[in-house]
Amino acid sequence: MTRFAIACLWGGVIAGLLGSLSYTPMHPLLRIWGLTLQTLRPLHLAAGVGWVYLGGIAVVAHHWSRASTADDRRNRAVGFFLATWLLGAVVVGVCLAGHVYGGRQFFFISAPSSVLFWMGWVVLAWTYVRARPVSAGPTPVYQWMWMTSLGLFTYAFVETHVFVLPYFRSHPLRDMAVEWKSYGTLVGSFNLLVYGGLAYLGDQLKPGGYARSRSAFALFFVGVLNSFTNYGHHTYHLPQAEIVKWVSFVVSMTEIVILAKVVLDVAGWMRRLRSGKAMDGVSLLLCFTAAWTLLSLTLSIAISIPPLNALIHGTLVVAGHAMGSMLGIDTMALLAVLGWLQIQGRGPGARVPRWAIFTLNAGVLVVWFTLLRVGVLDSFQRWNQGTLPSSSLWPGWFGWAFLGGGVLVAVGVVGLTWSWVLGGLATGSSAHDA
């Protein structure tokens, strides 16, 4: 499972790196290689989302394998899940190679791949709920997060395909509203997988602590609530009921509670850094996760404020927010948890190289700042002239900065995970590779 997730991560990074060539004078190379941004972008997105889901499920499988309820049902469910998702990935690759596109922005490449992904997920979700690990005392928050994630994906993945129905094809505004609503819930589902993994790691490092605290469940509630409503900042411009927009805005502002918690976490990490104590790789990844959460959450709250939303929505600021969240929060957090599992499963030979962590974060920072810089410039033009500029008018440095950041991200990712893949192949499957 872990190696399959890492393969998706590598694939997403490579597709993104190639796609960044489209914004430089080197873009004719893509035509020579038979590649276009129309093919690379959905491949980049699909692989990135696959990495987060598979990495999160790898952590769930590790916990599941250690529980007394582990049996043949678990092994069959995990095996079926992997088989269907692997076959679905092959279908996605074949479709994109044949220039067959789904015509949607996210989460849809072809009907056969969608059916495979949903079938594998439902079997895994049903089996986990029926035979989930039983903990001594109150159920820890990470189990609630994982079960909620399994349910959210099961429902929202179906909802994101309602565009195939004649009603939604003939009502494009309603289609757009439902599309973004389903996307918000799907993002909530993989966020809960990741946050559950972080809570699980915390419970392993300090049993009986945060994973059963009131604050953990309060933040869990806020996260679930936002998964259903905060999609609205993508649909403020649609002629829908004002109550929908107000609910979305008010609930989005509740993320200030999470922001306050993150500020405290970052302050704690900064005190530890100033103390001069050396950090291991996992701790360093958790430190960067907290820092990126602070940055991304602040930007998310800003995007949810209607006047600012009117200026920046549709610009690269939103792309910067998405990439900052996927790379800075979800990827850093998953690498921290999976890195810890690698160390536990492989012994002292496994490691999380610090140089790769700094390289990866430098790359994410370059990509994030580049997107925000150009997006803000476009917002000023919208304010002054009422329209957004064509991408052909973006600054000449944009493509090179974007490509340079992508190279740093690629080097950091490969440097972090290369030894994990080699170690897994050398020692065979372990519990968390189920």
C-alpha positions as CSV (number, residue, x, y, z in Angstrom):
1,M,0.0,0.0,0.0
2,T,2.7,2.5,1.0
3,R,4.7,1.8,-2.2
4,F,1.6,2.2,-4.3
5,A,0.9,5.6,-2.6
6,I,4.5,6.7,-3.2
7,A,4.2,5.7,-6.9
8,C,1.2,8.0,-7.2
9,L,3.2,10.8,-5.4
10,W,6.1,10.4,-7.9
11,G,3.7,10.3,-10.8
12,G,1.9,13.4,-9.7
13,V,5.2,15.3,-9.2
14,I,6.6,14.2,-12.6
15,A,3.3,15.2,-14.4
16,G,3.4,18.5,-12.7
17,L,7.0,19.1,-13.5
18,L,6.3,18.4,-17.2
19,G,3.2,20.5,-17.1
20,S,5.2,23.5,-15.8
21,L,7.2,23.4,-19.1
22,S,4.0,24.8,-20.8
23,Y,4.7,28.2,-19.1
24,T,8.3,28.4,-20.4
25,P,9.9,28.7,-23.9
26,M,10.6,25.0,-23.6
27,H,6.9,24.1,-24.2
28,P,7.6,22.9,-27.8
29,L,9.3,19.9,-26.2
30,L,5.9,18.7,-24.9
31,R,4.5,18.6,-28.5
32,I,7.6,16.7,-29.6
33,W,7.0,14.2,-26.8
34,G,3.3,14.0,-27.6
35,L,2.2,15.6,-24.4
36,T,-0.1,18.5,-23.8
37,L,-1.2,20.3,-20.7
38,Q,-4.7,18.9,-21.4
39,T,-3.3,15.5,-20.7
40,L,-0.8,16.3,-18.0
41,R,-3.1,18.4,-15.8
42,P,-5.7,15.7,-15.1
43,L,-2.9,13.1,-14.7
44,H,-1.2,15.4,-12.1
45,L,-4.5,15.9,-10.2
46,A,-5.5,12.3,-10.3
47,A,-2.1,11.1,-9.1
48,G,-1.9,13.7,-6.4
49,V,-5.4,12.8,-5.0
50,G,-4.5,9.1,-5.3
51,W,-1.4,9.7,-3.2
52,V,-3.4,11.3,-0.4
53,Y,-6.1,8.7,-0.3
54,L,-3.7,5.7,-0.6
55,G,-1.3,7.1,1.9
56,G,-4.1,7.7,4.4
57,I,-5.5,4.2,3.9
58,A,-2.0,2.8,4.4
59,V,-2.0,4.3,7.9
60,V,-5.5,2.9,8.5
61,A,-4.3,-0.5,7.4
62,H,-1.4,-0.4,9.7
63,H,-3.6,0.3,12.7
64,W,-6.1,-2.3,11.5
65,S,-3.4,-5.0,11.2
66,R,-2.3,-4.4,14.9
67,A,-5.8,-4.9,16.3
68,S,-7.2,-8.1,17.7
69,T,-10.1,-7.9,15.1
70,A,-7.6,-8.3,12.2
71,D,-8.6,-11.4,10.2
72,D,-9.1,-12.7,6.6
73,R,-11.9,-10.2,6.0
74,R,-9.5,-7.3,6.4
75,N,-6.9,-8.9,4.1
76,R,-9.5,-9.7,1.4
77,A,-10.9,-6.1,1.6
78,V,-7.5,-4.4,1.4
79,G,-6.5,-6.7,-1.4
80,F,-9.7,-6.0,-3.3
81,F,-9.3,-2.3,-2.7
82,L,-5.8,-2.3,-4.0
83,A,-6.7,-4.4,-7.1
84,T,-9.6,-2.2,-8.1
85,W,-7.6,1.1,-7.6
86,L,-4.6,-0.3,-9.5
87,L,-6.9,-1.3,-12.4
88,G,-8.6,2.1,-12.2
89,A,-5.2,3.8,-12.4
90,V,-4.4,1.8,-15.5
91,V,-7.7,2.8,-17.1
92,V,-7.0,6.5,-16.3
93,G,-3.6,6.2,-17.9
94,V,-4.9,4.5,-21.0
95,C,-7.7,7.1,-21.4
96,L,-5.4,10.1,-21.1
97,A,-2.8,8.5,-23.4
98,G,-5.6,8.0,-25.9
99,H,-6.7,11.7,-25.4
100,V,-10.0,10.6,-23.9
101,Y,-10.9,13.2,-21.4
102,G,-13.8,13.3,-18.9
103,G,-14.6,17.0,-19.4
104,R,-14.7,17.8,-15.7
105,Q,-12.3,19.8,-13.7
106,F,-11.6,17.2,-10.9
107,F,-12.3,13.6,-9.9
108,F,-13.5,12.3,-13.3
109,I,-11.5,10.8,-16.1
110,S,-13.8,8.0,-17.4
111,A,-16.8,6.1,-16.2
112,P,-15.0,2.7,-16.0
113,S,-12.3,4.1,-13.7
114,S,-14.9,5.8,-11.5
115,V,-16.8,2.5,-11.1
116,L,-13.6,0.7,-10.1
117,F,-12.6,3.3,-7.6
118,W,-16.0,3.4,-5.9
119,M,-16.4,-0.4,-5.8
120,G,-13.0,-0.8,-4.1
121,W,-13.7,1.9,-1.6
122,V,-17.2,0.7,-0.7
123,V,-15.9,-2.9,0.1
124,L,-13.1,-1.5,2.2
125,A,-15.4,0.9,4.0
126,W,-18.0,-1.7,4.7
127,T,-15.5,-4.2,6.0
128,Y,-13.7,-1.6,8.2
129,V,-17.0,-0.5,9.8
130,R,-18.0,-4.1,10.4
131,A,-14.6,-5.3,11.8
132,R,-13.0,-2.1,13.0
133,P,-10.4,-2.2,15.8
134,V,-11.8,-2.1,19.3
135,S,-9.9,0.2,21.6
136,A,-9.8,0.0,25.4
137,G,-11.9,2.9,26.8
138,P,-13.5,5.6,24.6
139,T,-13.0,5.4,20.9
140,P,-10.1,7.6,19.9
141,V,-10.8,10.6,17.6
142,Y,-8.8,9.1,14.7
143,Q,-11.1,6.1,14.4
144,W,-14.1,8.5,14.1
145,M,-12.2,10.6,11.6
146,W,-11.4,7.5,9.5
147,M,-15.0,6.2,9.6
148,T,-16.3,9.6,8.7
149,S,-13.9,9.8,5.8
150,L,-15.0,6.5,4.5
151,G,-18.6,7.5,4.6
152,L,-18.0,11.0,3.0
153,F,-16.2,9.5,0.0
154,T,-18.8,6.8,-0.5
155,Y,-21.5,9.5,-0.8
156,A,-19.7,12.4,-2.3
157,F,-18.0,10.4,-5.1
158,V,-21.4,9.4,-6.4
159,E,-22.7,13.0,-6.0
160,T,-19.8,14.4,-8.2
161,H,-21.1,12.2,-11.0
162,V,-24.6,13.5,-11.1
163,F,-23.7,15.6,-14.2
164,V,-24.4,12.5,-16.3
165,L,-28.1,12.9,-15.5
166,P,-30.2,14.8,-18.1
167,Y,-31.5,17.3,-15.5
168,F,-28.1,18.6,-14.6
169,R,-26.9,18.6,-18.2
170,S,-29.8,21.0,-19.0
171,H,-29.2,23.1,-15.8
172,P,-25.6,24.2,-15.9
173,L,-25.8,26.5,-12.9
174,R,-27.3,23.8,-10.7
175,D,-24.7,21.4,-12.1
176,M,-21.9,23.8,-11.1
177,A,-23.3,24.3,-7.5
178,V,-23.6,20.5,-7.0
179,E,-20.2,19.9,-8.5
180,W,-18.4,22.2,-6.1
181,K,-20.5,20.9,-3.1
182,S,-19.3,17.4,-3.9
183,Y,-15.7,18.6,-4.3
184,G,-15.8,20.2,-0.9
185,T,-17.0,17.0,0.7
186,L,-14.4,14.9,-1.1
187,V,-11.6,17.2,0.0
188,G,-13.0,16.9,3.5
189,S,-12.9,13.1,3.2
190,F,-9.2,13.0,2.4
191,N,-8.3,15.7,4.9
192,L,-10.0,13.6,7.6
193,L,-7.8,10.6,6.6
194,V,-4.7,12.7,7.0
195,Y,-5.7,14.4,10.2
196,G,-6.7,11.0,11.6
197,G,-3.3,9.7,10.7
198,L,-1.7,12.6,12.7
199,A,-3.9,11.9,15.7
200,Y,-3.0,8.2,15.4
201,L,0.7,9.1,15.4
202,G,0.2,11.4,18.4
203,D,-1.5,8.5,20.2
204,Q,1.4,6.2,19.5
205,L,3.9,8.7,20.8
206,K,1.8,9.7,23.8
207,P,-0.9,7.1,24.6
208,G,-4.1,8.3,26.1
209,G,-3.4,12.0,25.4
210,Y,-4.8,14.2,22.6
211,A,-6.6,11.5,20.6
212,R,-9.3,11.3,23.4
213,S,-9.4,14.9,24.4
214,R,-12.3,17.2,24.1
215,S,-10.3,19.7,22.0
216,A,-9.6,16.9,19.5
217,F,-13.3,16.1,19.1
218,A,-14.2,19.8,18.9
219,L,-11.8,20.3,16.1
220,F,-13.1,17.1,14.4
221,F,-16.6,18.5,14.6
222,V,-15.5,21.8,13.0
223,G,-13.7,20.0,10.2
224,V,-16.7,17.8,9.4
225,L,-19.1,20.8,9.4
226,N,-16.8,22.7,7.0
227,S,-16.6,19.6,4.7
228,F,-20.3,20.1,4.0
229,T,-20.6,23.9,3.7
230,N,-17.4,25.8,3.0
231,Y,-17.5,24.9,-0.7
232,G,-19.7,28.0,-0.9
233,H,-16.8,30.3,-1.4
234,H,-16.4,28.8,-4.8
235,T,-20.0,29.5,-5.7
236,Y,-20.6,33.0,-4.3
237,H,-21.0,34.2,-7.9
238,L,-23.8,31.8,-8.6
239,P,-27.5,32.9,-8.4
240,Q,-28.3,30.6,-5.5
241,A,-30.2,31.3,-2.2
242,E,-28.5,33.9,0.0
243,I,-28.9,31.6,3.0
244,V,-26.6,29.1,1.4
245,K,-23.9,31.8,1.0
246,W,-24.3,33.1,4.5
247,V,-24.1,29.6,6.0
248,S,-21.0,28.9,4.0
249,F,-19.4,32.2,5.1
250,V,-20.2,31.8,8.8
251,V,-19.1,28.2,9.0
252,S,-15.9,29.1,7.1
253,M,-15.1,31.7,9.7
254,T,-15.3,28.9,12.4
255,E,-11.9,27.9,11.0
256,I,-10.5,30.7,13.1
257,V,-10.8,28.3,16.0
258,I,-8.6,25.8,14.2
259,L,-6.3,28.7,13.2
260,A,-5.9,29.6,16.9
261,K,-4.9,26.0,17.7
262,V,-2.4,26.0,14.9
263,V,-0.8,29.3,16.1
264,L,-0.2,27.6,19.5
265,D,1.3,24.6,17.8
266,V,3.6,26.7,15.7
267,A,4.6,28.7,18.7
268,G,5.5,25.4,20.5
269,W,7.6,24.2,17.6
270,M,9.4,27.6,17.4
271,R,10.3,27.4,21.1
272,R,11.7,24.0,20.4
273,L,13.7,25.2,17.5
274,R,15.1,28.1,19.5
275,S,16.1,25.8,22.3
276,G,18.8,24.4,20.0
277,K,17.7,20.8,20.4
278,A,18.2,18.7,17.3
279,M,15.0,17.5,15.6
280,D,14.6,14.1,14.0
281,G,13.2,14.0,10.5
282,V,9.6,13.1,11.6
283,S,9.5,16.0,14.1
284,L,10.8,18.3,11.4
285,L,8.1,17.3,9.0
286,L,5.5,17.8,11.7
287,C,6.9,21.3,12.3
288,F,6.6,22.2,8.7
289,T,3.1,20.7,8.6
290,A,2.1,23.1,11.4
291,A,3.7,26.1,9.6
292,W,2.0,25.3,6.3
293,T,-1.3,24.8,8.0
294,L,-1.0,28.3,9.5
295,L,-0.3,29.8,6.1
296,S,-2.9,27.8,4.1
297,L,-5.6,28.3,6.7
298,T,-5.1,32.0,6.9
299,L,-5.3,32.2,3.1
300,S,-8.5,30.0,3.1
301,I,-10.2,32.3,5.6
302,A,-9.3,35.3,3.4
303,I,-10.7,33.6,0.3
304,S,-14.0,33.1,2.2
305,I,-14.5,36.8,2.7
306,P,-16.9,37.9,-0.1
307,P,-15.2,41.2,-1.2
308,L,-11.7,39.5,-1.3
309,N,-13.3,36.4,-3.0
310,A,-14.7,38.6,-5.8
311,L,-11.2,39.8,-6.6
312,I,-9.1,36.7,-6.3
313,H,-11.4,33.9,-7.3
314,G,-10.5,32.5,-10.7
315,T,-6.9,33.7,-10.3
316,L,-3.7,31.7,-9.4
317,V,-4.3,32.6,-5.7
318,V,-6.8,29.8,-5.6
319,A,-4.3,27.4,-7.3
320,G,-1.7,28.5,-4.8
321,H,-4.0,27.7,-1.9
322,A,-4.8,24.3,-3.3
323,M,-1.2,23.4,-4.0
324,G,0.0,24.8,-0.6
325,S,-2.6,22.7,1.2
326,M,-2.0,19.5,-0.8
327,L,1.8,19.7,-0.6
328,G,2.3,21.7,2.6
329,I,-0.3,20.1,4.8
330,D,-1.5,16.8,3.4
331,T,1.8,15.6,1.9
332,M,4.0,16.8,4.8
333,A,1.7,15.2,7.3
334,L,1.5,11.9,5.4
335,L,5.3,11.8,5.0
336,A,5.7,12.3,8.7
337,V,3.3,9.5,9.7
338,L,4.6,7.1,7.0
339,G,8.2,8.0,7.9
340,W,7.5,7.1,11.5
341,L,5.9,3.8,10.3
342,Q,8.9,3.1,8.2
343,I,11.3,3.6,11.1
344,Q,9.1,1.4,13.3
345,G,8.9,-1.4,10.7
346,R,12.4,-1.3,9.3
347,G,14.5,-0.6,12.4
348,P,17.4,1.8,12.7
349,G,18.3,1.4,9.0
350,A,15.2,3.5,8.0
351,R,15.6,7.2,8.0
352,V,13.9,10.5,7.1
353,P,16.7,12.6,5.5
354,R,16.6,16.2,6.8
355,W,18.2,17.7,3.6
356,A,15.3,16.3,1.5
357,I,12.8,17.8,3.9
358,F,14.3,21.3,3.5
359,T,14.6,20.9,-0.2
360,L,10.9,19.9,-0.5
361,N,9.7,22.8,1.6
362,A,11.9,25.2,-0.3
363,G,10.3,24.0,-3.5
364,V,6.7,24.2,-2.1
365,L,7.5,27.8,-0.9
366,V,8.7,28.8,-4.4
367,V,5.7,27.4,-6.1
368,W,3.2,28.8,-3.5
369,F,4.8,32.3,-3.6
370,T,4.9,32.3,-7.4
371,L,1.3,31.5,-7.8
372,L,0.2,34.0,-5.1
373,R,2.3,36.7,-6.6
374,V,0.9,36.4,-10.1
375,G,-2.6,35.8,-8.8
376,V,-2.5,39.1,-6.7
377,L,-1.2,41.0,-9.8
378,D,-4.2,39.6,-11.8
379,S,-6.5,40.7,-9.0
380,F,-5.3,44.2,-9.2
381,Q,-6.0,44.3,-12.9
382,R,-9.5,42.9,-12.3
383,W,-10.0,45.8,-9.8
384,N,-8.7,48.4,-12.2
385,Q,-10.0,47.1,-15.5
386,G,-12.8,44.7,-14.7
387,T,-11.2,41.7,-16.5
388,L,-8.4,39.1,-15.8
389,P,-5.4,39.2,-18.1
390,S,-4.6,36.3,-20.5
391,S,-2.0,33.8,-19.3
392,S,0.2,35.1,-22.2
393,L,0.6,38.3,-20.3
394,W,1.9,36.7,-17.2
395,P,5.4,37.9,-16.2
396,G,8.2,36.2,-18.1
397,W,9.8,34.9,-14.8
398,F,6.6,33.0,-13.9
399,G,7.3,29.9,-15.9
400,W,10.9,29.6,-14.8
401,A,10.1,30.1,-11.1
402,F,7.3,27.6,-11.4
403,L,9.6,25.1,-13.1
404,G,12.4,25.7,-10.5
405,G,10.1,25.2,-7.6
406,G,8.8,22.0,-9.2
407,V,12.4,20.7,-9.6
408,L,13.1,21.3,-5.9
409,V,9.8,19.5,-5.0
410,A,10.8,16.5,-7.1
411,V,14.3,16.3,-5.6
412,G,12.9,16.5,-2.1
413,V,10.2,14.0,-2.7
414,V,12.5,11.4,-4.3
415,G,15.2,12.0,-1.6
416,L,12.6,11.4,1.2
417,T,11.0,8.3,-0.2
418,W,13.7,6.6,-2.2
419,S,15.1,4.7,0.7
420,W,11.6,3.7,1.8
421,V,10.9,2.1,-1.5
422,L,14.3,0.3,-1.6
423,G,13.9,-0.9,2.0
424,G,10.4,-2.2,1.2
425,L,11.6,-4.1,-1.8
426,A,14.7,-5.5,0.1
427,T,12.9,-6.6,3.2
428,G,9.5,-7.6,1.8
429,S,6.1,-6.4,2.9
430,S,5.5,-5.3,6.5
431,A,2.3,-4.7,8.4
432,H,1.7,-1.3,7.1
433,D,2.3,-2.3,3.5
434,A,-0.7,-4.6,3.6
